[in-house]
Amino acid sequence: MAATTIANDINRLHNRTDYKKLLSDTTIANYFRNIKVFRVTA
């Protein structure tokens, strides 16, 4: 959810078919993979 009602009206999260569904183990693994691959180190 966004902080403003204007953003909520634009985004319309309630219209998404995957809204509030659990993420699969594969999706979480891919997120972690992307973080490792694309993170910027100082």
C-alpha positions in Angstrom: 0.0 0.0 0.0 1.2 3.5 -0.8 1.2 6.3 1.7 -1.3 8.4 -0.2 -4.7 7.7 -1.5 -3.8 9.2 -4.9 -1.0 6.6 -5.3 -3.5 3.9 -4.3 -6.0 5.0 -6.9 -3.3 4.9 -9.6 -1.7 1.6 -8.6 -5.0 -0.3 -8.0 -3.4 -3.2 -6.2 -6.8 -4.8 -5.5 -7.0 -5.5 -9.3 -3.8 -7.6 -9.4 -4.4 -11.3 -9.6 -1.4 -12.0 -7.3 -2.2 -9.4 -4.6 -1.7 -10.8 -1.1 -0.6 -14.2 -2.4 2.3 -15.9 -0.8 5.7 -15.9 -2.6 7.0 -19.3 -3.7 10.4 -20.5 -2.6 11.6 -20.1 -6.1 10.6 -16.5 -6.3 12.4 -15.7 -3.0 15.5 -17.6 -4.2 15.5 -15.5 -7.4 15.2 -12.3 -5.3 18.2 -13.3 -3.2 20.1 -14.2 -6.4 19.4 -10.9 -8.0 20.5 -9.0 -4.8 23.8 -10.9 -4.8 24.4 -10.4 -8.5 23.4 -6.8 -8.8 24.4 -5.3 -5.5 26.8 -2.4 -5.6 29.8 -2.7 -3.2 31.6 0.4 -2.0 
